Amino acid sequence: MKDHAAHRLENKIKVFRAIHDLTQGELALRVGVTRKSVNSIEKGHFVPSTELALRMAAVLECTVEELFQLPADRVDKS
């Protein structure tokens, strides 16, 4: 059984969509994926490719690091 939590990313897509007054569908159209894909990424069920993360950040006028974060329990501070 796969550990889905090991591949989870936290994100602020919804926050940045609100700042830019974009629906999931509008963001999806601008980055070249389906609304369902944006929804899955936003809910943390799917981790985007590096290319898609970069496209989303460009459209939302932020950095990838501002948009996506590792959960605190997955950050190795040693």
C-alpha positions in Angstrom: 0.0 0.0 0.0 1.4 3.4 -1.0 1.8 6.1 1.6 -0.1 9.0 0.0 1.0 11.4 2.9 4.6 11.0 1.8 3.7 12.7 -1.5 1.5 15.4 -0.1 2.1 19.1 -0.6 0.4 21.9 1.1 -0.6 24.8 -1.2 -2.1 28.3 -1.3 -3.7 27.9 -4.8 -7.1 28.9 -3.5 -5.7 32.1 -1.9 -3.8 33.1 -5.0 -6.8 32.3 -7.2 -8.9 34.6 -5.0 -6.3 37.4 -5.3 -6.5 37.2 -9.1 -10.3 36.5 -9.1 -9.9 33.2 -11.0 -12.1 30.2 -10.8 -10.5 26.7 -10.9 -11.7 26.4 -14.5 -10.1 29.7 -15.5 -6.8 28.7 -13.9 -7.0 25.3 -15.6 -7.5 26.9 -19.0 -4.6 29.2 -18.5 -2.2 26.4 -17.4 -3.4 23.8 -19.9 -5.1 21.2 -17.6 -8.6 20.3 -16.6 -10.6 21.9 -13.8 -10.6 18.5 -12.1 -6.8 18.5 -12.1 -6.7 22.0 -10.5 -9.2 20.8 -7.9 -7.2 17.7 -7.1 -4.0 19.7 -6.7 -5.7 22.3 -4.6 -7.1 19.7 -2.3 -3.7 18.0 -1.9 -4.7 14.8 -3.6 -2.3 15.2 -6.5 1.2 16.6 -6.7 1.8 18.6 -9.9 4.8 18.1 -12.2 7.5 20.7 -11.9 6.4 22.2 -15.2 2.8 22.5 -14.1 3.8 24.0 -10.7 5.9 26.6 -12.6 3.0 27.4 -15.0 0.6 27.8 -12.1 3.0 30.1 -10.3 3.5 32.2 -13.4 -0.2 32.7 -13.9 -0.8 33.4 -10.3 2.2 35.8 -10.2 4.0 34.2 -7.3 6.9 31.8 -6.8 6.5 28.1 -6.7 7.7 28.3 -3.1 4.9 30.7 -2.2 2.4 28.5 -3.9 3.5 25.0 -2.6 5.1 24.0 0.7 6.2 20.7 2.3 4.1 19.8 5.4 6.0 20.7 8.6 6.3 17.0 9.5 8.2 16.4 6.2 10.8 19.1 6.6 14.2 17.7 7.8 15.8 20.4 9.8 19.0 18.5 10.7 
